[in-house]
Each structure stands twice: as structure tokens, then as C-alpha cells.
Amino acid sequence: MPRSLRCHRHLVLIGLFLALLGAGGSANARTTDSLARAYAGLPDSRQATSNDVPEAGAAYGKTVDQSWIAYRNSTGQPAANWAAKHIAAPAGGTVFYPFAGPDLVTVAQLFPAAERYVLVAMQPAQPPVDPLQLSEAARQNFYRKFSGEWRKFGRLGFFRTNDLDADVRDKQVRIGLTPILMAFAARLGYTVVEVSPIALSPETGEFEPLVNARTDAWNAVRLTLSRAGKTVRVDYVRMDLSNSYLESHELSRVWMTRMARHPVLLKAASHLPQNASFSIIRDALVTNTPLLVQDETGVDYRELGKIGDVALYGHFERPHPLFNPKSQQSLAAAYRVGKTSGELPFAFSYQKGSNQRCLQVVRRRVVGATAQVY
């Protein structure tokens, strides 16, 4: 082989190697789905290093299995069965979930046929970490911390905001919201096709993928998922939904108002939509959403009638002790007079007892024959 050709070949090989390093940190860069399955404690036959034993340890997979089974039995499957009867959302479209954190599992159970889930919270998404690129000690610490969060999830059915905030501040062992979303997607049976940072574009008014984003640019993330031949998109957006922020950020306010035109889920929202300092998002939801599914921490009951007839499920007497005891007094009164549509056979939000957990479903009144019905 001529020397010039050999040199050219070597340069090409070096270029490919460097490209692999840039893409994943090693010449054996794993797929996004393999990484998601590792977070979820699931084995991956396509990965040379099995996810369940050498990387995370068999105990990690067992912990996630037990936590997921506990969630599915107590909340996930009962919620899916209940939603099929009492929400029965049409296939396709977008579901908007403000104050969500990384709670993909709840919105996926209640709206299983949606094409896009938009979750909004205050924590940055952060890029996914490949534990195989960490030192042995760092990898063990990563999975030890993730195991603890899975155990809490098995008991509570969600990741706590305080823990998520603490994770953002943790400079030693950080999980991040993106790995949680990826793990949930894998456990829900999706293949994670792509994960990319996104940002609100002034040109389109939509969240668009970022190219060559820095680590600190991962405030919002998009997961492209696939299951049974169907593509689903999950957008997690970091955004302050208070009046003070939305009043000074018109692009975000316009985007939020547009999202409010879709079906909406409100769960464990800390009663913020009832607060005067969150009236912009409240008014956007009341004015626009065709379907609102919420617990007692969402929109005040007195506002729900502006949307349509309210179906009450479960029981409600008073807020969780963490919150103002005078919140949702009109909702408690509605439950007292017996205007309920049925029981709520699964734990939901802060109130776990069967005599306190509640959920409301509101569908917009149809005006004219061409209006869309949810």
C-alpha cells in the first residue's frame, strides 16, 4: 500500500476514534437505551458489560425491581385501570404537566396514548452520566445513591422535591433529572432512542434541540422514545411558573399559555395554583385547557366551574399538614355534601390514606358541534 494511502487511512481511523470519544467518552460508547436500562436496573444483552451485575451490582437491580413492583401494585396499575374508565383521553396529542418534577410515570399512566408529554419544574435537567466512565468508587456511590431514591419511590410513588433540590447541590454524587426520566421510560417499556438538551427559541417560540451544548446548558431535555412502533416525545422544561417570572419573560409566558391549551395534569403542586402569585398560570389553565385532572393542590375548586362540570373522586376534608389548613375549603364542602363520582382506588399525591386521597376531573363545556371533546 502506498505510504500516502496508509497515512490517509490512519488519519481516518484517528478521526473516528476521536469522534467516538466526543460522543460518549470512550471508543465503546454505549447507546442511549443501554444507559437508560442501566439506570432502571434492567439487563441489556447488547451491552458487553451486563447492566445488572458487573456495573451496578445485583443488589441494585433487585432494589429497583422491588421498588417498581411496589409502585405498580399500589399505584401504577390501579391508576391506569381507573384512568381508562374515568379519564379515557383520546389517543395522540400533548399533555401538559406543570409542577411535575421528573414524574413521567404518573402522566403516562393517566394518559397512556399521548404522543407528547411536557413536564415543567424548577430543577435543571442535567446531562446523563455514564457510570461506566466513572471510577469504581464513584460508580458505586452513584448507584448507592440511586438505590436510596428508588427505595423512597417504592414507598411514596414519586421522587421528593427536597431530595431533587439536594441532588442539584450535591457536588460529589449527582444523579440528575434526566437519568430519572430515562429510567422511568425504560421501566414503562419504552426504548430510549435519543436524549438531547433543548432551549426556548426566540424564532419559533418552541423548545428546540441545542447543538454541541455545554453541560450547564442542560436546563431542559427532550427524550425521544419508541414502543410498539410508536414514537413518543417527553420534554422536561426548567421554568419558573410564578407571576414575577412570567411577567418579565414574555416568550416563556406565551409558550406556557400555548401549552395550557392541551389536557393538563396537576399533582403535588404544593397548592401554588391557588396562590395569588401564580395567577397567570392559573388563569391560563382555566381559560384554555380542554381537560384538567388534578388533586387538591391544583386549581381552587371555585375556579373549576369556569371550565365545566367537576367530577369528584375519593375523599377530601383538609389539606396535608404541610400546607395552609384553610386551603380548598370549597372543595372540602363539595365533598361533604356527597357530590362524588366514585372512589379513588390508589394512593395519589401527598395524602395516602384511602379516606383522604382525592382527584378531580374537569372537562370543558362544549360550545357548538365542532368543539373537541375530551
N, C-alpha and C positions, 0 to 999 in steps of 0.2 A: 504494500500500500504506500503510495507517495507520502512523503513527510507532511505536505500541506494538508492532505486529507486526514491524516492521523491527528494533526493539531486541531483541525476543524471539528473532528469527532470528539476529541477531548473537551473542547470548549462547549460543545452542545451538552455533553454529559454533566459538566460542571454547572452549566446553566440550569439544567433540570434539577440537579441536586439542591442548588440554592433556592429554586422555586419551591421545592418541597419543604425546605427549612422555613421559608417565609410563610407558607400556608399552614403548617401545623407544628413547627418546632422540631421536626425530625424527618429523616428520609422515609420513615414508615408512618407518615401522618394518617391518623385514623379517620374514619368517616364521621360525620356529624351524628348519624344514627347510632353508631357504635359508642360514641361518647354519651349520648342520651341513655342508652341501655346500661352503661356503667353506672351513671348516676342513679338509675332506677333499680339497681341491684339485679339486673337481668343478664343472663349469659348471652354471648354473641359468637356464634360459630364462625363468623367471618373475620374475627379478630384473633391474631396469633396468640396474644395474651388473653386468656379467658377472663371475662369481667368478674366472675363470681368467686374465684379462689386466689390466684396469684396477685391480682391488682388490689381488690378491696378486702379480700378475706371472706371466707364462707359465712362468717357471722354477720357481715354487712348485708348480704343477700337475704339471709334469714330474717334479719330485723326489718328490712323493707317489705318482705313477703308478709310477715305478721302484721305490720302496720297497715299495709294496703288491704289485707283481708279484713282486718278490724273495721277499717273505713268503709269498705264495700258492703259489709254485712249490716253495719249500724246506720249508715247514711247513704252511701253511693247508690246501691241498687234500689233501696226503698224510695229514694228521691227520683231516680229515673222512672220507676214504675208509676209513682204519683204524678210526675210531670207529664207522662204520656196521656194520662186521663184528664188532668186539670189545667194544664197549660196547652198542650197539643199544638205547639208552634209549628208553622209550616216549614217545609224544607227550604234551605238556601238562605241567603241574606246575611246581614250583620247583626250581632248582638253587642250592645254597649254595656260595660260593667264598670262604672266609676267606683272609686274607693276599694278596688279589688285586691291589691297586692298581687301575688302570683297564683291566685285561686282559679286556675284553669279548670280544676276538676268539678267545681260546683256548677259553673256556667255550662260545661259540657254535658253534665247530667241533666240539667233542666232544659237545655236547648241542644239536643244531640245532633240535629240535622243542619245546623247553621254552617255557612261557608266561611264565615269570618267572625272571630271573637276579638273585641277591642277592650283591653283591660287598662285601667288608669290608676296610678298610685303615686306616692311621693318618693319612693326609693329608686335609685338608679338601677338599670337592668344589669349592668356589668357584663364583660365578656365571659364566655365559658372557659373554665380551666381544664386542661387535660392533665389528670392526675399522673399519667404515665410520664409526663415531663417534669414532675416534681421529684425531689429527693425522697428516699424511702421514709424518712421521719415526717416530712411534710405531707406525703401521700397518706400515711397512717393518720395523721392529725386531721386531714381533710375529711376522710371517711368516718373518723370517730365523731367529728362534729356533725356531719350529715346524718349519721346514725341517730344521734340525740334528737335532731329535728324530726326525723321520721317517727321516732317513738312518740313525740308530742303530737304529731299529726295523727297517729293511730288513735290517740285518746281524744283529741279535740276536733279533728276533721278539717283543720286549717293550720297554716303557719302564722304564729302570733306576730303582730306588728312590732312589739318591743324587741323580739328576737331578730326580726329583719333589720331593724334600725341598728341593733348591736352588731350585726354581721357587717353592715356597711362600715362601721367604725373600726372593726377588727383588722389590724394591720398584719397579724400573724397568720391566721387561718380564715380565709374568706370564701364563702360558698357563692353568694350572689343569687339574684333572682332568676337569671337566665338558666342556670343549671336546674333550678327547681321546676321551671316551666318545661324544660326538656325532659326531666324525669317524669313529670305528670303525663306528658304527651306519650311517652313510651309505655307507661302503665295503662293508659287508656287505649292502647293497641295501635297507636299511630307509628308510622315510620317518619323520623325527623329528617326531612330532605335537605333543608337549608336553615341556617341561623345567621342573621345579618343585622347590624345596627341600623337604625333609621332615625330620621330627624324631620321636623316640620318644614316643608319647603315654602318659601315666600312666593314662588312662581305658581305652584299648583294648589297650595293650601292643604295638601295632604302630607302624610308621613311617607317619605321616600328613602330607599336604601342609601347608605353612605358608602363611598368607595375609599379604601385604604384608611379607615377610621382609626384614630388613636384610641388607646384603652379608655381614656377619660371621656371619650365621645359616646360611649355605650350607655346613654341615658335611656334610650328606648330601643326595643329589639323586635324583630319580626321572625317568627317561626313559620316555615312552610312545611306542612305536614301532609301525609298521604295515608289513606286507609281504604281498602276495598275499592281501589281505582278512583277514589275521590280526593281532590286536593282541598285542604283547609288551611286558612291563614290565621295566625294568632299574632296580634300586635299588642305588645306591652309598652305603655307610654308613661314616662315620668312627667307629671304635670300637677301643679298646684291648682286646685279647683275652687279656691276661695275667691270672694269678690275682689279683694285687693290685688290679686294676681291677674285675674281675667280682665279687670277694668284697664289695666296697664299693658296688656298683651292681646291686642285685637285679633291677631292671627290665631292664637290659641282659643280665644272666645268663639270665634266664628267656626273653628273646627269642632269644638265641643258642642255647639248648637246643632251643627250638622249631624253629629253622632247621636244626639238626642232624638233624632227622627226615626231611629231604629228601636226595636224592642230593647228594654233596659232591665238589668238586674241590679238590685241594691241589697247588700248583705253585710252585716257587721260594719256599718258605715259610721259608727260612733255618734249617731243622731245628728251628724253635721248638716244634712239637708234640711233640718228643722231650725238651724241656726241662721240668724239674720245675716251673718257674714258669708253665707253660702246661698244667698237668694238667687243669684244669677243662674247657677246650675239647676236649682230647684224650679225656677220659672221656665227654664228651657225644657226640662223634663215634662212638667205639667202641660206646657203648651204644645209639645211636639210628639212625644212618644206614643206609638200606637198600642203598646203593651208594656205594662210595668209589673214586675214581680219583685216583691220586697219583703223584708222583715220589719220589725217595729223601729229599727234605726234609720229607715229611709225617709221618704216624704211624709210630712204631717198628715194625719188622716183627714183633717179638714180640707186639705188641698186635693185629695184624691178624687173627690166627687166632681171636680172640674174636668177630669179626664173621662170618667164614665162610672158605671156601677162597680162597686168594690166587692169582691168575693173574699170572705174572711175564712182562714183555715187555722185550726189549732186553738190555743187559748192565750189570752194576754190580760194581765192585771196591772203590772207596773214594769218599768224598765229594770235592767240589770243594776245592781247596787253601785256599779262604777259611774252611773250617769244620773242626771237630774231626775229626781223622783216625780217631778211634775210633767215630764215629757210625755207626749202621746196620751193625755188624759181623755181626749175624744175617742181615741182608738180603744182604750180600756172600756169606755162607756158603750161603744158599739158591741164589743164582745159580751158585756154584761147583759145586754138585752137579748142576746141569743141569736144575732144575725149571722150565724156561722154557716159555711157551706160544707164543712166536714173537718175531720181530724187531720193532724199532720203526723204521719207515722215515721218520722225520722228527726233526729236532732238537727237543729238549724241555728246558726249564729251563736250569740252569747248564751242564750237561755237553752239549757239542755233538758230540763225536766219536761215530761210529757204534759204537765199542767201549765206550762209557761211558754213553750215554744210556739211561734206563730208565723204566719206568712199571709200576705195579701196579694191578690191578682186583680189588676185593673185593666180593662180593655177600653179603648177609646170608642165613644159613641159614634156609630156610623151615620154620616150625613150624606144622603144621595146613594144611588145604587152603584156608583163606580168606586166608592171608597174601599180601601183594602181592609179586610177583617183579619184580626189576629186572635 
